[in-house]
Each structure stands twice: as C-alpha cells, then as structure tokens.
Amino acid sequence: MTVLDELVGEIVADPDSVGLILHGSRAAGVHGPDSDYDLVRVVTDETHAARSRQGMLRDKRPGPPRADVVLASPERLRLRAESTDGYTPMFVTAQVVADTDGEVAALVEAIVANAGARAHADLDELYDGYLNSFVRSLKAWRRGNELGGRMQAAHSCLCLVRLLFAAERQLAPYHDQLSAPLQELERTQGWEPGFLERALIRVLATGDPTFQQVLELRVEALLESRGIAHQWGPDDDLQPLKEHRFQ
C-alpha cells in the first residue's frame, strides 16, 4: 500500500476531511520512482480555521516516496477560483483522488475553468507579447547580436505557449508538466503530432530566426482561422521581419 492509498483511506474515514487533490509531477505523469506525492487535503472550513490557529496546515509523511500534504478548505478553494496567481497552474494537471460529496472536483474544475477564461480575456496582450518577442529576436539576429536573438527567442516560446492555450480558454500548465497537455493541444488545434514540442525545443536550442519565421506564420494562420487577429499594422516592423532573408 502506498502513502497515497493510506491518505485516501484516512479521508474516507475522517468526517472532518472532504477530499484529496494530487498535484505536481505524479499528477502530471512526469514523475520518477522516488518523486514525492504532492497533495492538498481538503478539510471542512471549521477544521481548517482551527488548524490554522494552531499552525498545523502542513503534514509531511516519510517515505520513500514521501508525501507533502498541505491543508485547504472549500472556502479557500472558492477564493482561489476568483483569481489567477503563481500557484494556479498546479491545478491544470491536478487529479482529485478522493471526494466525499463531489464538491472538491467541482471546485477544482471551477479554478481551472475560470483561470482559462481569464487567460482568454488577455488574448490580445498575449498575442502582442509573442509577436514583440519574435520581432525583437529577429532584429537582434539581423544586427548580429546572437545573445539578444537567443534570449528573445526563448522568451517568445514562453509567450507562445501561454497564447496557444489561452486560444482554447485554457491556462498553460507549469513548464515542467507541459508534455501531455501540449499533445492534447496539438490534437485540438490540428498540429501534426509532436510538432509543437519539437518546435519549442528547436527555438530554445538554436534561436534559429528562419525557423522562427516559419513558426510565426503557422501561428498567425491558426489564430486567423479562429477569428483572432493581431494589432500590428503596416507601419510596424512585423511584416518586413517576416520577409527578411537570413544568411
């Protein structure tokens, strides 16, 4: 029996516990054999308040593998659904492994859905961020500034991932948990299998400006097919850089 099995059994037997959420590498399927179990134990609002006053909101279970358990409450999860912060992406790949009345699954679904809606509302800003990084990278390469070209190319990858997920009303997961969600995104958007991962790795590894041009054209065509247009006009630097031939 694993520590996860033990905790699920505790949740079911404990009237003060309402659910258990697995997140981190094990939930995302990118774990190793000794990876910790990262868990959120959801307890009643009253129990959470009492444990908070006692400074007992964390429970570490010895392994191997170990379990790192943080306590939350339904009210805390409801509040989390109202805004996006640096911890929100953990819920994108999270799994509800115990839920006494269905409330925890509904709250996690609300957190993810609301974060995706907020990302979609920022589409124009995300698209502009990707194109700005693309343009700055190509300008740097054109000047012979390899460091600048590579750095801006790397930043364009971060912007692109957020943009593509936001186009589907989804929040991008943490970068180290990206592989499986990226494969699903490829299926949804019609990319050939494995293309996005290969493309991101190529841009990150080389900063190749010619390949960046190819990728940008494909991104622009995809978004145009979805009725999503960028705000760059003929007086901006975008079109000349898309057409520039790099040696």
Secondary structure by P-SEA (a helix, b strand, c coil): ccaaaaaaaaaaacccccbbbbbcccccccccccccbbbbbbccaaaaaaaaaacccbbbbbcccbbbbbbbcaaaaaaaaacccccccccccccccccccaaaaaaaaaaaaaaaaaaaaaaaaaaaaaaaaaaaaaaaaaacaaaaaaaaaaaaaaaaaaaaaaaaccccccccccaaaaaaaaaaaccccaaaaaaaaaaaacccaaaaaaaaaaaaaaaaaaccccccccccccccccccccc
